[in-house]
Amino acid sequence: MITSYAQNFEDVILWRALKSVKHGFYIDIGAQDPVEDSVS
């Protein structure tokens, strides 16, 4: 069972979609507030 720390399970959705990717990075674009309503 996976524990989600995101508001709308975005972390689980991304993990399922990208779990076969061995190496990579992400760029956080459009972050408005670092605490309120942030999912990154």
Biopython code that builds the backbone (N, CA, C, O; Angstrom):
import numpy as np
from Bio.PDB.StructureBuilder import StructureBuilder

atoms = [
    (1, "MET", "N", (0.837, -1.177, 0.000)),
    (1, "MET", "CA", (0.000, 0.000, 0.000)),
    (1, "MET", "C", (0.884, 1.243, 0.000)),
    (1, "MET", "O", (1.850, 1.322, 0.759)),
    (2, "ILE", "N", (0.560, 2.193, -0.832)),
    (2, "ILE", "CA", (1.321, 3.426, -0.958)),
    (2, "ILE", "C", (0.621, 4.521, -0.150)),
    (2, "ILE", "O", (-0.598, 4.673, -0.223)),
    (3, "THR", "N", (1.393, 5.270, 0.608)),
    (3, "THR", "CA", (0.859, 6.413, 1.339)),
    (3, "THR", "C", (1.032, 7.656, 0.487)),
    (3, "THR", "O", (2.135, 7.951, 0.026)),
    (4, "SER", "N", (-0.050, 8.383, 0.276)),
    (4, "SER", "CA", (0.001, 9.610, -0.508)),
    (4, "SER", "C", (0.118, 10.806, 0.416)),
    (4, "SER", "O", (-0.595, 10.906, 1.415)),
    (5, "TYR", "N", (1.025, 11.714, 0.074)),
    (5, "TYR", "CA", (1.182, 12.950, 0.834)),
    (5, "TYR", "C", (0.684, 14.154, 0.035)),
    (5, "TYR", "O", (0.782, 15.288, 0.502)),
    (6, "ALA", "N", (0.157, 13.918, -1.149)),
    (6, "ALA", "CA", (-0.348, 14.992, -1.999)),
    (6, "ALA", "C", (-1.841, 15.210, -1.748)),
    (6, "ALA", "O", (-2.505, 14.377, -1.132)),
    (7, "GLN", "N", (-2.347, 16.321, -2.225)),
    (7, "GLN", "CA", (-3.750, 16.664, -2.012)),
    (7, "GLN", "C", (-4.689, 15.762, -2.797)),
    (7, "GLN", "O", (-5.739, 15.370, -2.288)),
    (8, "ASN", "N", (-4.328, 15.432, -4.019)),
    (8, "ASN", "CA", (-5.212, 14.670, -4.894)),
    (8, "ASN", "C", (-4.544, 13.411, -5.439)),
    (8, "ASN", "O", (-4.828, 12.994, -6.562)),
    (9, "PHE", "N", (-3.662, 12.808, -4.653)),
    (9, "PHE", "CA", (-2.955, 11.580, -5.025)),
    (9, "PHE", "C", (-2.054, 11.750, -6.248)),
    (9, "PHE", "O", (-1.787, 10.784, -6.962)),
    (10, "GLU", "N", (-1.588, 12.975, -6.488)),
    (10, "GLU", "CA", (-0.709, 13.202, -7.635)),
    (10, "GLU", "C", (0.569, 12.396, -7.526)),
    (10, "GLU", "O", (1.080, 11.915, -8.537)),
    (11, "ASP", "N", (1.098, 12.238, -6.318)),
    (11, "ASP", "CA", (2.332, 11.482, -6.139)),
    (11, "ASP", "C", (2.144, 10.013, -6.500)),
    (11, "ASP", "O", (3.041, 9.399, -7.079)),
    (12, "VAL", "N", (1.000, 9.451, -6.169)),
    (12, "VAL", "CA", (0.721, 8.050, -6.502)),
    (12, "VAL", "C", (0.526, 7.887, -8.004)),
    (12, "VAL", "O", (1.023, 6.927, -8.593)),
    (13, "ILE", "N", (-0.183, 8.801, -8.617)),
    (13, "ILE", "CA", (-0.414, 8.742, -10.067)),
    (13, "ILE", "C", (0.912, 8.831, -10.816)),
    (13, "ILE", "O", (1.153, 8.065, -11.749)),
    (14, "LEU", "N", (1.773, 9.769, -10.406)),
    (14, "LEU", "CA", (3.075, 9.901, -11.062)),
    (14, "LEU", "C", (3.961, 8.693, -10.811)),
    (14, "LEU", "O", (4.682, 8.261, -11.710)),
    (15, "TRP", "N", (3.919, 8.141, -9.607)),
    (15, "TRP", "CA", (4.716, 6.947, -9.311)),
    (15, "TRP", "C", (4.291, 5.793, -10.213)),
    (15, "TRP", "O", (5.140, 5.093, -10.765)),
    (16, "ARG", "N", (2.999, 5.592, -10.364)),
    (16, "ARG", "CA", (2.502, 4.509, -11.228)),
    (16, "ARG", "C", (2.897, 4.730, -12.682)),
    (16, "ARG", "O", (3.249, 3.778, -13.379)),
    (17, "ALA", "N", (2.844, 5.973, -13.145)),
    (17, "ALA", "CA", (3.163, 6.273, -14.541)),
    (17, "ALA", "C", (4.660, 6.202, -14.821)),
    (17, "ALA", "O", (5.065, 5.850, -15.929)),
    (18, "LEU", "N", (5.486, 6.531, -13.829)),
    (18, "LEU", "CA", (6.926, 6.665, -14.068)),
    (18, "LEU", "C", (7.782, 5.651, -13.322)),
    (18, "LEU", "O", (9.003, 5.805, -13.278)),
    (19, "LYS", "N", (7.189, 4.628, -12.738)),
    (19, "LYS", "CA", (7.965, 3.704, -11.904)),
    (19, "LYS", "C", (9.032, 2.928, -12.668)),
    (19, "LYS", "O", (9.967, 2.414, -12.053)),
    (20, "SER", "N", (8.919, 2.830, -13.981)),
    (20, "SER", "CA", (9.934, 2.112, -14.752)),
    (20, "SER", "C", (11.107, 3.012, -15.160)),
    (20, "SER", "O", (12.113, 2.509, -15.663)),
    (21, "VAL", "N", (11.001, 4.307, -14.958)),
    (21, "VAL", "CA", (12.078, 5.244, -15.288)),
    (21, "VAL", "C", (13.147, 5.150, -14.205)),
    (21, "VAL", "O", (12.865, 5.368, -13.027)),
    (22, "LYS", "N", (14.367, 4.827, -14.605)),
    (22, "LYS", "CA", (15.459, 4.618, -13.646)),
    (22, "LYS", "C", (16.137, 5.918, -13.230)),
    (22, "LYS", "O", (16.472, 6.086, -12.057)),
    (23, "HIS", "N", (16.346, 6.841, -14.171)),
    (23, "HIS", "CA", (17.041, 8.092, -13.883)),
    (23, "HIS", "C", (16.251, 9.236, -14.499)),
    (23, "HIS", "O", (15.632, 9.077, -15.551)),
    (24, "GLY", "N", (16.274, 10.374, -13.849)),
    (24, "GLY", "CA", (15.574, 11.529, -14.395)),
    (24, "GLY", "C", (15.552, 12.684, -13.422)),
    (24, "GLY", "O", (16.194, 12.643, -12.372)),
    (25, "PHE", "N", (14.816, 13.703, -13.775)),
    (25, "PHE", "CA", (14.663, 14.882, -12.936)),
    (25, "PHE", "C", (13.329, 15.522, -13.275)),
    (25, "PHE", "O", (12.697, 15.172, -14.272)),
    (26, "TYR", "N", (12.911, 16.447, -12.452)),
    (26, "TYR", "CA", (11.695, 17.182, -12.747)),
    (26, "TYR", "C", (11.948, 18.667, -12.569)),
    (26, "TYR", "O", (12.845, 19.079, -11.833)),
    (27, "ILE", "N", (11.152, 19.452, -13.246)),
    (27, "ILE", "CA", (11.217, 20.903, -13.133)),
    (27, "ILE", "C", (9.857, 21.361, -12.633)),
    (27, "ILE", "O", (8.834, 21.069, -13.252)),
    (28, "ASP", "N", (9.843, 22.071, -11.526)),
    (28, "ASP", "CA", (8.599, 22.565, -10.938)),
    (28, "ASP", "C", (8.255, 23.894, -11.591)),
    (28, "ASP", "O", (8.889, 24.912, -11.313)),
    (29, "ILE", "N", (7.257, 23.884, -12.455)),
    (29, "ILE", "CA", (6.848, 25.081, -13.188)),
    (29, "ILE", "C", (5.471, 25.512, -12.697)),
    (29, "ILE", "O", (4.565, 24.689, -12.564)),
    (30, "GLY", "N", (5.323, 26.773, -12.438)),
    (30, "GLY", "CA", (4.018, 27.297, -12.054)),
    (30, "GLY", "C", (3.715, 27.189, -10.576)),
    (30, "GLY", "O", (2.554, 27.284, -10.181)),
    (31, "ALA", "N", (4.726, 26.995, -9.751)),
    (31, "ALA", "CA", (4.496, 26.931, -8.314)),
    (31, "ALA", "C", (4.156, 28.329, -7.813)),
    (31, "ALA", "O", (4.916, 29.277, -8.009)),
    (32, "GLN", "N", (3.010, 28.439, -7.168)),
    (32, "GLN", "CA", (2.566, 29.751, -6.697)),
    (32, "GLN", "C", (3.059, 30.031, -5.290)),
    (32, "GLN", "O", (3.693, 31.056, -5.040)),
    (33, "ASP", "N", (2.773, 29.137, -4.386)),
    (33, "ASP", "CA", (3.127, 29.331, -2.985)),
    (33, "ASP", "C", (3.872, 28.095, -2.506)),
    (33, "ASP", "O", (3.446, 26.980, -2.810)),
    (34, "PRO", "N", (4.966, 28.247, -1.771)),
    (34, "PRO", "CA", (5.748, 27.077, -1.366)),
    (34, "PRO", "C", (5.080, 26.199, -0.312)),
    (34, "PRO", "O", (5.519, 25.070, -0.090)),
    (35, "VAL", "N", (4.033, 26.692, 0.339)),
    (35, "VAL", "CA", (3.391, 25.919, 1.402)),
    (35, "VAL", "C", (1.919, 25.654, 1.098)),
    (35, "VAL", "O", (1.482, 24.504, 1.101)),
    (36, "GLU", "N", (1.163, 26.704, 0.838)),
    (36, "GLU", "CA", (-0.272, 26.573, 0.593)),
    (36, "GLU", "C", (-0.530, 25.994, -0.793)),
    (36, "GLU", "O", (-0.035, 26.519, -1.790)),
    (37, "ASP", "N", (-1.293, 24.931, -0.855)),
    (37, "ASP", "CA", (-1.705, 24.292, -2.111)),
    (37, "ASP", "C", (-0.536, 23.874, -2.983)),
    (37, "ASP", "O", (-0.659, 23.853, -4.208)),
    (38, "SER", "N", (0.583, 23.544, -2.385)),
    (38, "SER", "CA", (1.744, 23.086, -3.140)),
    (38, "SER", "C", (1.800, 21.566, -3.105)),
    (38, "SER", "O", (1.640, 20.964, -2.044)),
    (39, "VAL", "N", (2.023, 20.948, -4.245)),
    (39, "VAL", "CA", (2.119, 19.490, -4.298)),
    (39, "VAL", "C", (3.512, 19.026, -4.702)),
    (39, "VAL", "O", (3.705, 17.864, -5.059)),
    (40, "SER", "N", (4.472, 19.926, -4.645)),
    (40, "SER", "CA", (5.839, 19.528, -4.988)),
    (40, "SER", "C", (6.746, 19.637, -3.794)),
    (40, "SER", "O", (7.937, 19.342, -3.895)),
]
sb = StructureBuilder()
sb.init_structure("model")
sb.init_model(0)
sb.init_chain("A")
sb.init_seg("    ")
for serial, (resi, resn, name, xyz) in enumerate(atoms, 1):
    if name == "N":
        sb.init_residue(resn, " ", resi, " ")
    sb.init_atom(name, np.array(xyz, "f"), 0.0, 1.0, " ", f" {name:<3s}", serial, name[0])
structure = sb.get_structure()
